[in-house]
């Protein structure tokens, strides 16, 4: 249910078709929109119901696989439940079937960056390590055939994917939560419900298991009271308590504390990623990989070369002295605010923002925009309307599309200016997803002359 365009639906359909199951793929979107995913399934014996859902498909199935984008209160899922049909998602399937040494990483911000960096560090020590999950490049079921008991597997896990683990009472034996801030409140009934979904990543751990938590984030610090396994911390503050275990920052150095001793891992100046939030991401990865016994020489060598992941403060191009930066994965106001803070002091900022609202607070984000942004180009959407009510003293331009937004920003920009796409909102009104939004930004920037 929900083929989607991120690869997870394709992975699930392929997984079952290759095992001889009778597979029906159903999606509310039409064939023309789903073409990239459909092309990947050519030649497989799959029946498609596109542009609609049918009650009989849910009533007559032996198993329904729910795409993460499908809300739990869907009337079609209710039909499946009424007829006693079990409902799973990709993550639930993977965790009940997979071998390997599983490392799960979640959080509101930074989980892709931390997951990728942890993977790169582990791969340096063990070349067979794998990366999958909510990360865009690899779906979980695509790697399941390659796993042995000894394979290190780093999994980026969204709150929706974690919900699939709860019914099986499974958590990865090694887990990390980057931070918790309000997000996806259009999907969850409350901020507390969103937080509870995130706790699944450690809720069912055993005493010998390990969870890495952000000491500086009040929500994740509170989570430690519920942890059954060993707690390792990371912090950007100086931590001198003898009992403190984890990674911290002081005197321009990243330290790892264990057994009442602390050792330097590297200097903060060796971190190539911009912004305090990226330093936090690096310290999180240092904490986890150090706790797993990776030598600091390996950690340091990987971090020094790490340039981040696409769509997160990604430098696209410098043209006529203007830097164009793609931060399309900033789908919440707090994420966009973090990007602005990271770029403050590097030149004037023209911000391309807006899209669909997720019922998230935006006051702090708008306060930052009003304070430091030279001009805002707003894309269409309900979040844009919300932002516009609070923007004061900052030049605002409305744009009907990404290409128009980029051209308008380019006309305003002078040498030394930064043109930043950091929407602070969802993408689904104008784009296939946030990655399509970023790709359209990159395409428009490369067309400039």
Secondary structure, DSSP 4 states (H G I P E B T S, - for coil): ----SSSHHHHHHHHHHTTT--EEEEESS-HHHHHHHHHTTTTS-EEEEESS--HHHHHS-SEEEPPTTS-TT-HHHHHHHHTT-EEE-HHHHHHHH--SEEEEEE-SSSHHHHHHHHHHHHHHH-TT-EEEESSSS--HHHHGGG--TT-EEEEE--HHHHHHHHTTT---SEEEE----S--TTTSSSHHHHHHHHHHHHHT--TT-EEEEETTSHHHHHHGGG--SEEEEE-SS----TT--EEEEETTEEEEEETTEEEEEEEGGG--S-SHHHHHHHHHHHHHHHHTT--HHHHHHHHHH----TTSSEEEEEETTEEEEE-TT--SHHHHHHHHHHHTTSS-EEEEE--B--S---HHHHHHHHHHEEEEEEPSSHHHHHHHTT--SSEEEE-SSHHHHHHHHHHH--TT-EEEE--SSB-TTTSSSHHHHHHHHHHHHHH--
